[in-house]
Amino acid sequence: MKLGFDIDDTLIDLRQHAFHLYNQKLGQNIGVDVFEAIPTLEIHEAFGMTREEGGAMWANLRDEIYYTSCPPFPHAVEMLNELVEAGHEVYYITARPKNHCGRTLEWLLKNGFPVADGHFYCGMDDKEKVHIIKELELDYYFDDKPAVLETLSDLALQVYVRDRSYNRHLKLPRITSWEQLKDEMNKGDIPKSE
């Protein structure tokens, strides 16, 4: 089987990591409960910032957000390694800016994610992901962004949404934890590689 994964907020908890950095940099102590209730992908409003101020803050902190201590979601690394060990092909498809592709790949490898040669795609616009997913002829794809997931409805693959506060309106199968994917594979909902 060929499985594709977005990285940010699908495999790693990037927004919450950024939320903690914003608290630190702004000298605030806004609770995680506020974070978990944010109905949008962007986090700036929780800090009383305009879209422009939030965009500038994200841009200024991008390296720190991407490459410091951002944690993978629990069991994400183990699950992807198990998929590869079981004979599945794992692909990473991220819309991170092109100038971050090399460092992102290094970060994935450093953090134990299995990345085979030619299985890492980076630097495209969210709307362009659909072309890569189609060309790869994936069987399964996992992402968090509604704007991406909504472009995949015409493709012959199983799409899963990584459950987040801003995508609860989507009527797609959900992954709430990476242990859940393991359970679904064990039940046979996702076939083992032949």
Secondary structure, DSSP 4 states (H G I P E B T S, - for coil): -EEEE--BTTTB-HHHHHHHHHHHHHT----HHHHHT--SS--GGGGT--HHHHHHHHHHHHHHHHHSSPPBPTTHHHHHHHHHHTT-EEEEEE---GGGHHHHHHHHHHTT----TT-EEES--GGGHHHHHHHHT-SEEEE--HHHHGGGTTSSSEEEEE--GGGTT--S-EESSHHHHHHHHHHTSSPPP-
